[in-house]
Amino acid sequence: MTGLAVMENVRRYRAIASLCRQAATFRPVQRTSLLTQAEEWERRAVVELEGYFGPPPMPV
């Protein structure tokens, strides 16, 4: 997968996470579920980035 495709996926995942957080603001009954979904989309974005660039270096 090219770098552009990876970045497009990351952009989409983070946009979906943002929409989940926005919806959580206006839907208090579903707030917990929507915030959990937002965390999952953010996790997918990080996995996508790490898959392409590799994991971050360990601190010394």
Predicted model as a PDB file, atoms N, CA, C, CB and O in Angstrom, pLDDT in the B-factor column:
MODEL        1                                                                  
ATOM      1  N   MET A   1       0.846  -1.168   0.000  1.00 77.00           N  
ATOM      2  CA  MET A   1       0.000   0.000   0.000  1.00 77.00           C  
ATOM      3  C   MET A   1       0.897   1.238   0.000  1.00 77.00           C  
ATOM      4  CB  MET A   1      -0.966  -0.006   1.221  1.00 77.00           C  
ATOM      5  O   MET A   1       1.914   1.277   0.693  1.00 77.00           O  
ATOM      6  N   THR A   2       0.522   2.220  -0.762  1.00 87.00           N  
ATOM      7  CA  THR A   2       1.333   3.432  -0.855  1.00 87.00           C  
ATOM      8  C   THR A   2       1.117   4.334   0.359  1.00 87.00           C  
ATOM      9  CB  THR A   2       1.003   4.195  -2.143  1.00 87.00           C  
ATOM     10  O   THR A   2       0.137   4.203   1.092  1.00 87.00           O  
ATOM     11  N   GLY A   3       2.058   5.244   0.544  1.00 88.00           N  
ATOM     12  CA  GLY A   3       1.945   6.200   1.638  1.00 88.00           C  
ATOM     13  C   GLY A   3       0.691   7.046   1.533  1.00 88.00           C  
ATOM     14  O   GLY A   3       0.074   7.375   2.546  1.00 88.00           O  
ATOM     15  N   LEU A   4       0.307   7.405   0.302  1.00 93.00           N  
ATOM     16  CA  LEU A   4      -0.900   8.214   0.112  1.00 93.00           C  
ATOM     17  C   LEU A   4      -2.149   7.441   0.529  1.00 93.00           C  
ATOM     18  CB  LEU A   4      -1.022   8.659  -1.354  1.00 93.00           C  
ATOM     19  O   LEU A   4      -3.057   8.007   1.136  1.00 93.00           O  
ATOM     20  N   ALA A   5      -2.195   6.164   0.208  1.00 94.00           N  
ATOM     21  CA  ALA A   5      -3.347   5.339   0.595  1.00 94.00           C  
ATOM     22  C   ALA A   5      -3.425   5.199   2.115  1.00 94.00           C  
ATOM     23  CB  ALA A   5      -3.262   3.944  -0.063  1.00 94.00           C  
ATOM     24  O   ALA A   5      -4.509   5.249   2.695  1.00 94.00           O  
ATOM     25  N   VAL A   6      -2.280   5.026   2.745  1.00 94.00           N  
ATOM     26  CA  VAL A   6      -2.240   4.922   4.207  1.00 94.00           C  
ATOM     27  C   VAL A   6      -2.748   6.207   4.833  1.00 94.00           C  
ATOM     28  CB  VAL A   6      -0.811   4.614   4.699  1.00 94.00           C  
ATOM     29  O   VAL A   6      -3.569   6.171   5.750  1.00 94.00           O  
ATOM     30  N   MET A   7      -2.267   7.338   4.346  1.00 96.00           N  
ATOM     31  CA  MET A   7      -2.687   8.612   4.919  1.00 96.00           C  
ATOM     32  C   MET A   7      -4.178   8.879   4.672  1.00 96.00           C  
ATOM     33  CB  MET A   7      -1.848   9.749   4.335  1.00 96.00           C  
ATOM     34  O   MET A   7      -4.844   9.476   5.519  1.00 96.00           O  
ATOM     35  N   GLU A   8      -4.695   8.452   3.549  1.00 97.00           N  
ATOM     36  CA  GLU A   8      -6.123   8.609   3.272  1.00 97.00           C  
ATOM     37  C   GLU A   8      -6.942   7.751   4.245  1.00 97.00           C  
ATOM     38  CB  GLU A   8      -6.442   8.220   1.800  1.00 97.00           C  
ATOM     39  O   GLU A   8      -7.964   8.201   4.763  1.00 97.00           O  
ATOM     40  N   ASN A   9      -6.495   6.525   4.489  1.00 97.00           N  
ATOM     41  CA  ASN A   9      -7.180   5.675   5.465  1.00 97.00           C  
ATOM     42  C   ASN A   9      -7.150   6.314   6.852  1.00 97.00           C  
ATOM     43  CB  ASN A   9      -6.533   4.277   5.511  1.00 97.00           C  
ATOM     44  O   ASN A   9      -8.165   6.342   7.548  1.00 97.00           O  
ATOM     45  N   VAL A  10      -6.000   6.821   7.246  1.00 97.00           N  
ATOM     46  CA  VAL A  10      -5.870   7.463   8.555  1.00 97.00           C  
ATOM     47  C   VAL A  10      -6.803   8.669   8.647  1.00 97.00           C  
ATOM     48  CB  VAL A  10      -4.406   7.895   8.809  1.00 97.00           C  
ATOM     49  O   VAL A  10      -7.462   8.875   9.666  1.00 97.00           O  
ATOM     50  N   ARG A  11      -6.853   9.455   7.590  1.00 98.00           N  
ATOM     51  CA  ARG A  11      -7.749  10.621   7.569  1.00 98.00           C  
ATOM     52  C   ARG A  11      -9.194  10.183   7.751  1.00 98.00           C  
ATOM     53  CB  ARG A  11      -7.595  11.408   6.249  1.00 98.00           C  
ATOM     54  O   ARG A  11      -9.937  10.793   8.520  1.00 98.00           O  
ATOM     55  N   ARG A  12      -9.593   9.136   7.053  1.00 98.00           N  
ATOM     56  CA  ARG A  12     -10.967   8.642   7.153  1.00 98.00           C  
ATOM     57  C   ARG A  12     -11.262   8.113   8.552  1.00 98.00           C  
ATOM     58  CB  ARG A  12     -11.216   7.544   6.114  1.00 98.00           C  
ATOM     59  O   ARG A  12     -12.303   8.430   9.129  1.00 98.00           O  
ATOM     60  N   TYR A  13     -10.354   7.311   9.098  1.00 98.00           N  
ATOM     61  CA  TYR A  13     -10.563   6.754  10.434  1.00 98.00           C  
ATOM     62  C   TYR A  13     -10.704   7.863  11.466  1.00 98.00           C  
ATOM     63  CB  TYR A  13      -9.407   5.822  10.815  1.00 98.00           C  
ATOM     64  O   TYR A  13     -11.565   7.790  12.343  1.00 98.00           O  
ATOM     65  N   ARG A  14      -9.872   8.879  11.366  1.00 98.00           N  
ATOM     66  CA  ARG A  14      -9.941   9.969  12.345  1.00 98.00           C  
ATOM     67  C   ARG A  14     -11.183  10.829  12.130  1.00 98.00           C  
ATOM     68  CB  ARG A  14      -8.682  10.840  12.264  1.00 98.00           C  
ATOM     69  O   ARG A  14     -11.721  11.380  13.090  1.00 98.00           O  
ATOM     70  N   ALA A  15     -11.639  10.950  10.902  1.00 98.00           N  
ATOM     71  CA  ALA A  15     -12.883  11.691  10.645  1.00 98.00           C  
ATOM     72  C   ALA A  15     -14.070  10.952  11.266  1.00 98.00           C  
ATOM     73  CB  ALA A  15     -13.106  11.883   9.116  1.00 98.00           C  
ATOM     74  O   ALA A  15     -14.953  11.576  11.854  1.00 98.00           O  
ATOM     75  N   ILE A  16     -14.090   9.628  11.136  1.00 98.00           N  
ATOM     76  CA  ILE A  16     -15.163   8.837  11.739  1.00 98.00           C  
ATOM     77  C   ILE A  16     -15.107   8.955  13.259  1.00 98.00           C  
ATOM     78  CB  ILE A  16     -15.061   7.353  11.307  1.00 98.00           C  
ATOM     79  O   ILE A  16     -16.144   9.087  13.910  1.00 98.00           O  
ATOM     80  N   ALA A  17     -13.907   8.909  13.827  1.00 98.00           N  
ATOM     81  CA  ALA A  17     -13.751   9.065  15.283  1.00 98.00           C  
ATOM     82  C   ALA A  17     -14.286  10.422  15.724  1.00 98.00           C  
ATOM     83  CB  ALA A  17     -12.260   8.914  15.699  1.00 98.00           C  
ATOM     84  O   ALA A  17     -14.955  10.526  16.752  1.00 98.00           O  
ATOM     85  N   SER A  18     -13.996  11.449  14.954  1.00 98.00           N  
ATOM     86  CA  SER A  18     -14.475  12.787  15.284  1.00 98.00           C  
ATOM     87  C   SER A  18     -15.998  12.851  15.243  1.00 98.00           C  
ATOM     88  CB  SER A  18     -13.879  13.816  14.323  1.00 98.00           C  
ATOM     89  O   SER A  18     -16.617  13.467  16.111  1.00 98.00           O  
ATOM     90  N   LEU A  19     -16.600  12.224  14.248  1.00 98.00           N  
ATOM     91  CA  LEU A  19     -18.057  12.195  14.162  1.00 98.00           C  
ATOM     92  C   LEU A  19     -18.671  11.456  15.349  1.00 98.00           C  
ATOM     93  CB  LEU A  19     -18.496  11.540  12.853  1.00 98.00           C  
ATOM     94  O   LEU A  19     -19.714  11.860  15.863  1.00 98.00           O  
ATOM     95  N   CYS A  20     -18.027  10.378  15.781  1.00 98.00           N  
ATOM     96  CA  CYS A  20     -18.516   9.646  16.957  1.00 98.00           C  
ATOM     97  C   CYS A  20     -18.478  10.534  18.194  1.00 98.00           C  
ATOM     98  CB  CYS A  20     -17.678   8.371  17.193  1.00 98.00           C  
ATOM     99  O   CYS A  20     -19.420  10.539  18.986  1.00 98.00           O  
ATOM    100  N   ARG A  21     -17.386  11.290  18.362  1.00 98.00           N  
ATOM    101  CA  ARG A  21     -17.279  12.181  19.522  1.00 98.00           C  
ATOM    102  C   ARG A  21     -18.327  13.295  19.459  1.00 98.00           C  
ATOM    103  CB  ARG A  21     -15.866  12.788  19.601  1.00 98.00           C  
ATOM    104  O   ARG A  21     -18.913  13.664  20.476  1.00 98.00           O  
ATOM    105  N   GLN A  22     -18.553  13.824  18.257  1.00 98.00           N  
ATOM    106  CA  GLN A  22     -19.566  14.867  18.104  1.00 98.00           C  
ATOM    107  C   GLN A  22     -20.957  14.323  18.417  1.00 98.00           C  
ATOM    108  CB  GLN A  22     -19.531  15.446  16.681  1.00 98.00           C  
ATOM    109  O   GLN A  22     -21.748  14.982  19.091  1.00 98.00           O  
ATOM    110  N   ALA A  23     -21.250  13.135  17.933  1.00 98.00           N  
ATOM    111  CA  ALA A  23     -22.554  12.526  18.195  1.00 98.00           C  
ATOM    112  C   ALA A  23     -22.732  12.270  19.686  1.00 98.00           C  
ATOM    113  CB  ALA A  23     -22.708  11.213  17.406  1.00 98.00           C  
ATOM    114  O   ALA A  23     -23.832  12.419  20.218  1.00 98.00           O  
ATOM    115  N   ALA A  24     -21.651  11.885  20.359  1.00 98.00           N  
ATOM    116  CA  ALA A  24     -21.722  11.626  21.801  1.00 98.00           C  
ATOM    117  C   ALA A  24     -22.143  12.876  22.565  1.00 98.00           C  
ATOM    118  CB  ALA A  24     -20.369  11.126  22.322  1.00 98.00           C  
ATOM    119  O   ALA A  24     -22.786  12.780  23.611  1.00 98.00           O  
ATOM    120  N   THR A  25     -21.786  14.031  22.053  1.00 97.00           N  
ATOM    121  CA  THR A  25     -22.158  15.291  22.701  1.00 97.00           C  
ATOM    122  C   THR A  25     -23.669  15.492  22.693  1.00 97.00           C  
ATOM    123  CB  THR A  25     -21.471  16.469  22.009  1.00 97.00           C  
ATOM    124  O   THR A  25     -24.236  16.029  23.644  1.00 97.00           O  
ATOM    125  N   PHE A  26     -24.310  15.062  21.623  1.00 97.00           N  
ATOM    126  CA  PHE A  26     -25.735  15.316  21.455  1.00 97.00           C  
ATOM    127  C   PHE A  26     -26.612  14.109  21.784  1.00 97.00           C  
ATOM    128  CB  PHE A  26     -26.001  15.753  20.050  1.00 97.00           C  
ATOM    129  O   PHE A  26     -27.838  14.216  21.763  1.00 97.00           O  
ATOM    130  N   ARG A  27     -26.006  12.973  22.084  1.00 97.00           N  
ATOM    131  CA  ARG A  27     -26.762  11.759  22.410  1.00 97.00           C  
ATOM    132  C   ARG A  27     -26.263  11.183  23.735  1.00 97.00           C  
ATOM    133  CB  ARG A  27     -26.634  10.702  21.271  1.00 97.00           C  
ATOM    134  O   ARG A  27     -25.504  10.213  23.745  1.00 97.00           O  
ATOM    135  N   PRO A  28     -26.680  11.767  24.834  1.00 95.00           N  
ATOM    136  CA  PRO A  28     -26.151  11.341  26.127  1.00 95.00           C  
ATOM    137  C   PRO A  28     -26.427   9.873  26.462  1.00 95.00           C  
ATOM    138  CB  PRO A  28     -26.723  12.203  27.201  1.00 95.00           C  
ATOM    139  O   PRO A  28     -25.634   9.243  27.161  1.00 95.00           O  
ATOM    140  N   VAL A  29     -27.534   9.327  25.976  1.00 97.00           N  
ATOM    141  CA  VAL A  29     -27.849   7.923  26.266  1.00 97.00           C  
ATOM    142  C   VAL A  29     -26.839   6.992  25.595  1.00 97.00           C  
ATOM    143  CB  VAL A  29     -29.281   7.581  25.796  1.00 97.00           C  
ATOM    144  O   VAL A  29     -26.511   5.940  26.144  1.00 97.00           O  
ATOM    145  N   GLN A  30     -26.350   7.362  24.427  1.00 98.00           N  
ATOM    146  CA  GLN A  30     -25.411   6.534  23.672  1.00 98.00           C  
ATOM    147  C   GLN A  30     -23.966   6.993  23.837  1.00 98.00           C  
ATOM    148  CB  GLN A  30     -25.781   6.542  22.206  1.00 98.00           C  
ATOM    149  O   GLN A  30     -23.072   6.500  23.150  1.00 98.00           O  
ATOM    150  N   ARG A  31     -23.745   7.910  24.723  1.00 98.00           N  
ATOM    151  CA  ARG A  31     -22.425   8.544  24.881  1.00 98.00           C  
ATOM    152  C   ARG A  31     -21.298   7.524  25.059  1.00 98.00           C  
ATOM    153  CB  ARG A  31     -22.444   9.489  26.076  1.00 98.00           C  
ATOM    154  O   ARG A  31     -20.289   7.589  24.356  1.00 98.00           O  
ATOM    155  N   THR A  32     -21.460   6.594  25.983  1.00 98.00           N  
ATOM    156  CA  THR A  32     -20.398   5.629  26.268  1.00 98.00           C  
ATOM    157  C   THR A  32     -20.075   4.790  25.037  1.00 98.00           C  
ATOM    158  CB  THR A  32     -20.800   4.719  27.435  1.00 98.00           C  
ATOM    159  O   THR A  32     -18.907   4.580  24.709  1.00 98.00           O  
ATOM    160  N   SER A  33     -21.097   4.320  24.370  1.00 98.00           N  
ATOM    161  CA  SER A  33     -20.896   3.500  23.173  1.00 98.00           C  
ATOM    162  C   SER A  33     -20.197   4.292  22.071  1.00 98.00           C  
ATOM    163  CB  SER A  33     -22.239   2.964  22.663  1.00 98.00           C  
ATOM    164  O   SER A  33     -19.282   3.785  21.421  1.00 98.00           O  
ATOM    165  N   LEU A  34     -20.623   5.519  21.863  1.00 98.00           N  
ATOM    166  CA  LEU A  34     -20.029   6.344  20.812  1.00 98.00           C  
ATOM    167  C   LEU A  34     -18.571   6.686  21.119  1.00 98.00           C  
ATOM    168  CB  LEU A  34     -20.837   7.627  20.632  1.00 98.00           C  
ATOM    169  O   LEU A  34     -17.736   6.699  20.215  1.00 98.00           O  
ATOM    170  N   LEU A  35     -18.261   6.961  22.376  1.00 98.00           N  
ATOM    171  CA  LEU A  35     -16.872   7.254  22.730  1.00 98.00           C  
ATOM    172  C   LEU A  35     -15.993   6.014  22.610  1.00 98.00           C  
ATOM    173  CB  LEU A  35     -16.793   7.812  24.151  1.00 98.00           C  
ATOM    174  O   LEU A  35     -14.819   6.116  22.254  1.00 98.00           O  
ATOM    175  N   THR A  36     -16.554   4.852  22.902  1.00 98.00           N  
ATOM    176  CA  THR A  36     -15.820   3.596  22.708  1.00 98.00           C  
ATOM    177  C   THR A  36     -15.526   3.382  21.223  1.00 98.00           C  
ATOM    178  CB  THR A  36     -16.624   2.397  23.277  1.00 98.00           C  
ATOM    179  O   THR A  36     -14.431   2.967  20.846  1.00 98.00           O  
ATOM    180  N   GLN A  37     -16.524   3.674  20.390  1.00 98.00           N  
ATOM    181  CA  GLN A  37     -16.320   3.555  18.942  1.00 98.00           C  
ATOM    182  C   GLN A  37     -15.249   4.531  18.468  1.00 98.00           C  
ATOM    183  CB  GLN A  37     -17.640   3.807  18.185  1.00 98.00           C  
ATOM    184  O   GLN A  37     -14.424   4.179  17.624  1.00 98.00           O  
ATOM    185  N   ALA A  38     -15.250   5.749  18.999  1.00 98.00           N  
ATOM    186  CA  ALA A  38     -14.248   6.748  18.624  1.00 98.00           C  
ATOM    187  C   ALA A  38     -12.846   6.247  18.972  1.00 98.00           C  
ATOM    188  CB  ALA A  38     -14.530   8.095  19.330  1.00 98.00           C  
ATOM    189  O   ALA A  38     -11.916   6.396  18.179  1.00 98.00           O  
ATOM    190  N   GLU A  39     -12.696   5.654  20.156  1.00 98.00           N  
ATOM    191  CA  GLU A  39     -11.397   5.107  20.555  1.00 98.00           C  
ATOM    192  C   GLU A  39     -10.955   3.999  19.604  1.00 98.00           C  
ATOM    193  CB  GLU A  39     -11.458   4.573  21.993  1.00 98.00           C  
ATOM    194  O   GLU A  39      -9.776   3.904  19.264  1.00 98.00           O  
ATOM    195  N   GLU A  40     -11.891   3.167  19.179  1.00 98.00           N  
ATOM    196  CA  GLU A  40     -11.563   2.076  18.252  1.00 98.00           C  
ATOM    197  C   GLU A  40     -11.098   2.622  16.903  1.00 98.00           C  
ATOM    198  CB  GLU A  40     -12.781   1.156  18.054  1.00 98.00           C  
ATOM    199  O   GLU A  40     -10.138   2.106  16.330  1.00 98.00           O  
ATOM    200  N   TRP A  41     -11.759   3.653  16.392  1.00 98.00           N  
ATOM    201  CA  TRP A  41     -11.339   4.250  15.115  1.00 98.00           C  
ATOM    202  C   TRP A  41      -9.966   4.902  15.241  1.00 98.00           C  
ATOM    203  CB  TRP A  41     -12.373   5.289  14.640  1.00 98.00           C  
ATOM    204  O   TRP A  41      -9.158   4.823  14.315  1.00 98.00           O  
ATOM    205  N   GLU A  42      -9.693   5.546  16.379  1.00 98.00           N  
ATOM    206  CA  GLU A  42      -8.365   6.131  16.597  1.00 98.00           C  
ATOM    207  C   GLU A  42      -7.302   5.036  16.667  1.00 98.00           C  
ATOM    208  CB  GLU A  42      -8.347   6.975  17.893  1.00 98.00           C  
ATOM    209  O   GLU A  42      -6.195   5.202  16.156  1.00 98.00           O  
ATOM    210  N   ARG A  43      -7.650   3.916  17.303  1.00 98.00           N  
ATOM    211  CA  ARG A  43      -6.710   2.791  17.392  1.00 98.00           C  
ATOM    212  C   ARG A  43      -6.396   2.253  15.991  1.00 98.00           C  
ATOM    213  CB  ARG A  43      -7.293   1.659  18.289  1.00 98.00           C  
ATOM    214  O   ARG A  43      -5.248   1.930  15.683  1.00 98.00           O  
ATOM    215  N   ARG A  44      -7.418   2.162  15.158  1.00 97.00           N  
ATOM    216  CA  ARG A  44      -7.204   1.699  13.783  1.00 97.00           C  
ATOM    217  C   ARG A  44      -6.265   2.640  13.027  1.00 97.00           C  
ATOM    218  CB  ARG A  44      -8.550   1.585  13.039  1.00 97.00           C  
ATOM    219  O   ARG A  44      -5.423   2.191  12.249  1.00 97.00           O  
ATOM    220  N   ALA A  45      -6.410   3.931  13.257  1.00 97.00           N  
ATOM    221  CA  ALA A  45      -5.532   4.905  12.604  1.00 97.00           C  
ATOM    222  C   ALA A  45      -4.085   4.686  13.026  1.00 97.00           C  
ATOM    223  CB  ALA A  45      -5.973   6.344  12.938  1.00 97.00           C  
ATOM    224  O   ALA A  45      -3.178   4.719  12.195  1.00 97.00           O  
ATOM    225  N   VAL A  46      -3.874   4.464  14.314  1.00 95.00           N  
ATOM    226  CA  VAL A  46      -2.514   4.242  14.813  1.00 95.00           C  
ATOM    227  C   VAL A  46      -1.941   2.944  14.247  1.00 95.00           C  
ATOM    228  CB  VAL A  46      -2.502   4.204  16.356  1.00 95.00           C  
ATOM    229  O   VAL A  46      -0.778   2.903  13.848  1.00 95.00           O  
ATOM    230  N   VAL A  47      -2.743   1.893  14.212  1.00 95.00           N  
ATOM    231  CA  VAL A  47      -2.285   0.618  13.653  1.00 95.00           C  
ATOM    232  C   VAL A  47      -1.898   0.781  12.187  1.00 95.00           C  
ATOM    233  CB  VAL A  47      -3.375  -0.460  13.798  1.00 95.00           C  
ATOM    234  O   VAL A  47      -0.894   0.231  11.736  1.00 95.00           O  
ATOM    235  N   GLU A  48      -2.691   1.529  11.460  1.00 95.00           N  
ATOM    236  CA  GLU A  48      -2.398   1.774  10.034  1.00 95.00           C  
ATOM    237  C   GLU A  48      -1.056   2.499   9.880  1.00 95.00           C  
ATOM    238  CB  GLU A  48      -3.537   2.609   9.374  1.00 95.00           C  
ATOM    239  O   GLU A  48      -0.235   2.129   9.041  1.00 95.00           O  
ATOM    240  N   LEU A  49      -0.846   3.528  10.693  1.00 94.00           N  
ATOM    241  CA  LEU A  49       0.413   4.280  10.631  1.00 94.00           C  
ATOM    242  C   LEU A  49       1.599   3.411  11.040  1.00 94.00           C  
ATOM    243  CB  LEU A  49       0.338   5.520  11.532  1.00 94.00           C  
ATOM    244  O   LEU A  49       2.641   3.430  10.384  1.00 94.00           O  
ATOM    245  N   GLU A  50       1.443   2.657  12.115  1.00 92.00           N  
ATOM    246  CA  GLU A  50       2.539   1.803  12.572  1.00 92.00           C  
ATOM    247  C   GLU A  50       2.836   0.701  11.554  1.00 92.00           C  
ATOM    248  CB  GLU A  50       2.200   1.184  13.937  1.00 92.00           C  
ATOM    249  O   GLU A  50       3.985   0.285  11.401  1.00 92.00           O  
ATOM    250  N   GLY A  51       1.806   0.236  10.865  1.00 92.00           N  
ATOM    251  CA  GLY A  51       2.014  -0.786   9.849  1.00 92.00           C  
ATOM    252  C   GLY A  51       2.854  -0.270   8.686  1.00 92.00           C  
ATOM    253  O   GLY A  51       3.608  -1.024   8.070  1.00 92.00           O  
ATOM    254  N   TYR A  52       2.720   0.998   8.399  1.00 92.00           N  
ATOM    255  CA  TYR A  52       3.473   1.577   7.282  1.00 92.00           C  
ATOM    256  C   TYR A  52       4.835   2.102   7.709  1.00 92.00           C  
ATOM    257  CB  TYR A  52       2.678   2.696   6.647  1.00 92.00           C  
ATOM    258  O   TYR A  52       5.838   1.840   7.045  1.00 92.00           O  
ATOM    259  N   PHE A  53       4.877   2.840   8.810  1.00 89.00           N  
ATOM    260  CA  PHE A  53       6.116   3.479   9.245  1.00 89.00           C  
ATOM    261  C   PHE A  53       6.886   2.677  10.287  1.00 89.00           C  
ATOM    262  CB  PHE A  53       5.813   4.833   9.796  1.00 89.00           C  
ATOM    263  O   PHE A  53       8.061   2.945  10.534  1.00 89.00           O  
ATOM    264  N   GLY A  54       6.236   1.705  10.890  1.00 84.00           N  
ATOM    265  CA  GLY A  54       6.866   0.943  11.961  1.00 84.00           C  
ATOM    266  C   GLY A  54       6.519   1.547  13.298  1.00 84.00           C  
ATOM    267  O   GLY A  54       6.098   2.701  13.370  1.00 84.00           O  
ATOM    268  N   PRO A  55       6.690   0.770  14.374  1.00 77.00           N  
ATOM    269  CA  PRO A  55       6.344   1.277  15.707  1.00 77.00           C  
ATOM    270  C   PRO A  55       7.298   2.393  16.115  1.00 77.00           C  
ATOM    271  CB  PRO A  55       6.378   0.138  16.751  1.00 77.00           C  
ATOM    272  O   PRO A  55       8.414   2.484  15.603  1.00 77.00           O  
ATOM    273  N   PRO A  56       6.852   3.240  17.039  1.00 75.00           N  
ATOM    274  CA  PRO A  56       7.740   4.320  17.501  1.00 75.00           C  
ATOM    275  C   PRO A  56       8.938   3.744  18.254  1.00 75.00           C  
ATOM    276  CB  PRO A  56       6.967   5.311  18.408  1.00 75.00           C  
ATOM    277  O   PRO A  56       8.840   2.670  18.848  1.00 75.00           O  
ATOM    278  N   PRO A  57      10.059   4.447  18.232  1.00 79.00           N  
ATOM    279  CA  PRO A  57      11.247   3.946  18.942  1.00 79.00           C  
ATOM    280  C   PRO A  57      11.024   3.936  20.447  1.00 79.00           C  
ATOM    281  CB  PRO A  57      12.477   4.799  18.604  1.00 79.00           C  
ATOM    282  O   PRO A  57      10.296   4.769  20.988  1.00 79.00           O  
ATOM    283  N   MET A  58      11.656   2.990  21.106  1.00 81.00           N  
ATOM    284  CA  MET A  58      11.548   2.886  22.566  1.00 81.00           C  
ATOM    285  C   MET A  58      12.365   3.991  23.206  1.00 81.00           C  
ATOM    286  CB  MET A  58      12.024   1.495  23.069  1.00 81.00           C  
ATOM    287  O   MET A  58      13.458   4.305  22.735  1.00 81.00           O  
ATOM    288  N   PRO A  59      11.846   4.592  24.283  1.00 83.00           N  
ATOM    289  CA  PRO A  59      12.621   5.633  24.983  1.00 83.00           C  
ATOM    290  C   PRO A  59      13.856   5.032  25.642  1.00 83.00           C  
ATOM    291  CB  PRO A  59      11.749   6.344  26.045  1.00 83.00           C  
ATOM    292  O   PRO A  59      13.867   3.862  26.024  1.00 83.00           O  
ATOM    293  N   VAL A  60      14.877   5.841  25.766  1.00 77.00           N  
ATOM    294  CA  VAL A  60      16.139   5.367  26.354  1.00 77.00           C  
ATOM    295  C   VAL A  60      16.144   5.620  27.826  1.00 77.00           C  
ATOM    296  CB  VAL A  60      17.345   6.042  25.706  1.00 77.00           C  
ATOM    297  O   VAL A  60      17.117   5.293  28.505  1.00 77.00           O  
TER     298      VAL A  60                                                      
ENDMDL                                                                          
END                                                                             
